[in-house]
Amino acid sequence: MGEHIIKLPDVGEGVAEAELVEWHVKVGDIVREDTMLAAVMTDKATVEIPSPVDGEILWLGAEIGDTVAIGSPIVRLKVAGDGNVKSRAGEVEAVAAEPPAKLPTPKPDAVAPPAKTSPKVDTAGAKPVAAVSKSPQQPSVSGAPRAESEKPLASPAVRLRAKEAGIDLRQVAGTGPAGRIGHEDIEAFLTRGPRQAAKTSGLARNDAIEDIKVVGLRRKIAEKMTLSKSRIPHITYVEEIDVTALEDLRAALNKEKRADRPKLTLLPFLMRAMVKAIADQPSLNSLFDDEAGIIHQHGGIHIGIAAQTPSGLVVPVVKHAEARDIWDCGAEVIRLAEAAKSGTATRDELSGSTITITSLGAMGGVATTPVINHPEVAIIGVNKMMVRPLWDGTRFIPRKMMNLSSSFDHRVIDGWDAAVFIQRIKTLLETPALIFVD
């Protein structure tokens, strides 16, 4: 038997390190060639690391959330034959570890289940140790509560102490012979708190604390939001839009659309309205390098579409919206949304935006305060569409209304300019035929 060291491969994109976001195996697992061992993240692209050989996992070289340099050892396997340790002995001395007891060899068609937790590694980087829960262990409550007719066993001194403390001994678990309650049981009961409420109402206290490490995409989102809010002075402008005519047009276009065209949502219309509004105010389509004190005003309009995925918030980018018609915008939004949700979106598809749209769809609420996607200077927030009464001068009529909640970098965009921009979009959406006029 020999040993085989697996190092973090070059995952491309010119990066020198990656964050470990998931282990699919644990120490002792038997893996086959091409079994997925781990997942690492660079920027917002996740890459899975397969095993190049069959073997038994002896050592895992990092914990979830750790940043690992390209070329660093991450897994040590026991393999048939010589392995690759001898040829690279100088490189793997630092990760040598005491192998665990050999596990029974599984059947040939057996596959090791993915590990739900990763083992922790000691300071020498050598010996894996099991993860330890940080939540305090609660005392056993076996035997409690007792039936109304059951008399608990306890000494007079214990009964007196329970009476003075207002404790019903039928609710106390006894750890003595035959369930006898001692002073230590009273102490344990006082420590965890009474549970009489659970008997009568079905409610019980829950004092558990779960420590969840912020890793992967969630950590990158946290870092991005912190950067945006700490460096950009936001101004948020909310305006009400009557989208009744737009919805009628959208329904008519979808009814008459060709088979090769996508079903239109509101987003393509908003994107085209933004393109026309930016033509009048190009400063809205900018990136602000606040360290250099330079505003990079872009000619190409690359609209980020904030999308919720099972892993968290990502922003796929529709490149060159100024060169796309309504149908092309709609098709690209659908394609990018599917790629983002399936985790197949590339780094290029998730970067390069110059202005962003954010929408919570039917859950959009009445108004929001969107956070600007740094280093952009504007973000357009779409709120929930609702039928509301609108006064037309003589009577109230039902109209489909929707608010736009939009934020701007106040260092670059004045409040007046923000209002002019949104009012221009409002005009285009309320008179949607103007969107198609060059």
Secondary structure, DSSP 8 states (H G I E B T S, - for coil): -EEEEEE----STT-SEEEEEEES--TT-EE-TT-EEEEEEETTEEEEEE-SS-EEEEEE---TT-EEETT-EEEEEEESS-BTTGGGHHHHGGG------------TT------SS--EE-TTS--EE-----S------TT-S--TT----B-HHHHHHHHHHT--GGGS---SGGG-B-HHHHHHHHHH---HHHHHHS-------------HHHHHHHHHHHHHHHH--EEEEEEEEE-HHHHHHHHHHHHT--TTS----HHHHHHHHHHHHHHH-GGGSEEEETTTTEEEE-SS--EEE-EEETTEEE--EE--GGG--HHHHHHHHHHHHHHHHHT---TGGGS--SEEEEE-GGG--S-------TTBSEEEEEEEEEEEEEE-SSSEEEEEEEEEEEEEETTTS-HHHHHHHHHHHHHHHHSGGGGG--
